[in-house]
Amino acid sequence: MAEPARSARVAQLIDLIPLATLRLTAAADRLHEAAAISAAERSSLLALAQHGPRTVPQMAAARPVSRQYMQRCIDALESRGLVAAKRNPAHARSVLYAVTAKGDALVARLRAAEAPALAHLCRGLTAGEIAAATKVLDHVCAALLPHALRGEAE
């Protein structure tokens, strides 16, 4: 495929991402209404569960969102006992946040509730197509990191 055609296909993909994001957020909000957790809080909780304890600035940079926005998400999770602050051995003033046992239990319930929706999303797609889409989105996300945009190594 010629370079202009490939660029046009990538542009089509990128144009779909905001729509997919909005629809996924709305679906997550509906699906988890009973758990009273927003899509942003769910995403923050799942990221902590997957990656382990992190500081608010680390979590904000990974998104990327403002530190203040991330702090509000973490504060909401902490007020419900889903995450807890821990001493950070690498930094005296920036605490680490970790998922609590109550948070782990909610993560398990969220994942169980999402399983049928994920199965629905997979219908009509082969494992190879899903792997290819994942590879492309991983590439786009990595290419859009600030250091990559400046042409610097990580």
Buried (B, 14 or more C-beta within 10 A) or exposed (E): EEEEEEEEEEEEBEEEEEEEEEEBBEBBBEBBEEBEBBBBBBBBBBBBBEEEBBBBEBBBBEBEBEBEBBBBBBEBBBEBEBBBBEEBEEEEEEBBBBBBEEBEEBBEEBEEBBEEBEEEEEEEEEEEEEEEEEEEEEEEEEEEBEEEEEEEEE
